[in-house]
Amino acid sequence: MSTQRFRQHGSFNLRNERGVFILDAEGPWNRETFDAYIDALKARAGVRPERWGAYCVVRGEGLIPPELIPLWRESNAMLAGLGLVAVAYHFVDRQYASFYEMVFREAIGEAPFEFAYVDGWDSACAWLGERGLVSG
């Protein structure tokens, strides 16, 4: 992606469980972390089923710089084009969850997929399972 100007701020881990794509993120993120995330997504792009769901765990600050919002929306469109149909967002820090939900709702805009805010893996699996996106 872009040339790295700063050290990455924040972190992420990607994995699959029960057919669900899991992003475990710790924020806040900067451009460098976002670019690394996009590169990691592209590397996994060919290993998805036709329709799939995601569970996004947000730890720490659920904030991103405003200049990343258009890039986030582009990445959401790319993911939807690869079959992403639903995302369950979980904000671990419940004290600020309603604030982060508002920030994400605004940043996501007209999402190209269905999304919901959940309180953990079990509720994410239940919600994604209703959409036929959880295996085993």
C-alpha positions in Angstrom: 0.0 0.0 0.0 1.5 3.3 1.0 5.0 4.0 2.1 5.2 3.8 5.9 5.8 7.2 7.4 5.2 6.3 11.0 5.3 3.2 13.2 2.1 1.3 13.4 -0.3 2.4 16.1 -2.7 -0.3 17.2 -2.7 -3.9 16.3 -4.8 -6.7 14.8 -5.0 -10.4 14.4 -7.0 -12.2 11.7 -8.3 -15.8 12.0 -11.2 -18.1 11.1 -13.4 -20.0 13.5 -16.6 -21.9 12.7 -16.5 -20.4 9.2 -16.5 -16.9 10.6 -13.7 -14.4 9.7 -12.5 -12.8 13.0 -10.7 -9.5 13.2 -9.4 -9.0 16.7 -8.3 -5.3 16.7 -6.7 -3.0 19.3 -6.9 0.7 18.7 -6.6 3.4 18.0 -5.2 2.7 14.5 -3.2 4.9 12.3 -2.7 4.8 8.5 0.2 2.4 8.7 -1.8 -0.2 10.7 -4.8 0.2 8.4 -2.5 -0.4 5.4 -1.1 -3.5 7.0 -4.6 -4.7 7.7 -5.7 -4.2 4.0 -2.6 -6.1 2.9 -3.4 -9.0 5.2 -7.0 -9.0 4.0 -5.8 -9.2 0.3 -3.5 -12.1 1.1 -6.6 -14.0 2.4 -9.0 -12.9 -0.3 -9.0 -16.2 -2.2 -9.9 -18.4 0.8 -13.4 -17.3 1.4 -16.7 -19.0 0.7 -19.2 -17.4 -1.6 -21.1 -15.7 1.3 -19.4 -15.1 4.6 -19.7 -13.2 7.9 -17.2 -11.5 10.2 -16.8 -10.9 13.9 -14.9 -7.8 14.7 -13.6 -7.5 18.3 -12.5 -3.9 19.1 -10.2 -3.5 22.2 -8.8 -0.2 23.4 -9.9 2.9 21.6 -12.3 2.3 18.8 -11.2 5.4 16.9 -9.5 6.0 13.6 -8.3 9.3 12.1 -10.9 11.0 9.9 -8.7 10.6 6.8 -9.1 6.8 7.0 -12.9 6.9 6.8 -12.9 6.9 2.9 -10.4 4.1 2.9 -12.4 2.1 5.4 -15.5 2.5 3.2 -13.5 1.4 0.2 -12.2 -1.7 2.0 -15.8 -2.5 3.1 -16.9 -2.3 -0.6 -14.0 -4.6 -1.5 -14.9 -7.1 1.2 -18.6 -7.0 0.1 -17.4 -7.7 -3.4 -15.6 -10.8 -2.0 -18.8 -12.1 -0.4 -19.0 -10.4 3.0 -22.7 -10.1 3.8 -22.7 -9.4 7.6 -20.4 -8.1 10.4 -20.9 -8.4 14.1 -19.0 -5.7 16.0 -18.1 -6.2 19.6 -16.6 -3.4 21.7 -14.9 -5.0 24.6 -14.7 -1.8 26.7 -18.4 -1.5 27.6 -17.9 1.9 29.3 -17.5 3.5 25.9 -19.4 1.1 23.7 -22.3 3.4 22.9 -19.8 6.1 21.8 -17.9 3.7 19.6 -21.1 2.4 18.1 -22.0 6.0 17.1 -18.5 6.6 15.7 -18.6 3.3 13.7 -22.2 3.9 12.5 -21.1 7.4 11.1 -17.8 6.1 9.7 -19.4 3.0 8.0 -22.1 5.2 6.3 -24.2 3.2 3.9 -22.6 -0.2 4.6 -22.5 -2.7 1.7 -23.3 -5.4 4.2 -25.6 -5.9 7.2 -24.1 -5.2 10.6 -24.9 -5.4 14.3 -23.4 -4.6 17.6 -23.0 -7.7 19.9 -21.7 -8.4 23.4 -19.4 -11.3 22.6 -18.6 -14.4 20.5 -21.8 -16.3 21.5 -24.1 -13.4 20.5 -22.1 -12.9 17.3 -22.5 -16.6 16.4 -26.2 -16.4 17.1 -26.7 -13.3 14.9 -24.5 -14.6 12.1 -26.0 -18.1 12.4 -29.5 -16.6 11.8 -28.0 -15.6 8.4 -26.6 -19.0 7.7 -23.0 -17.9 8.1 -21.7 -20.1 11.0 -20.6 -23.7 10.5 -20.2 -26.5 13.0 
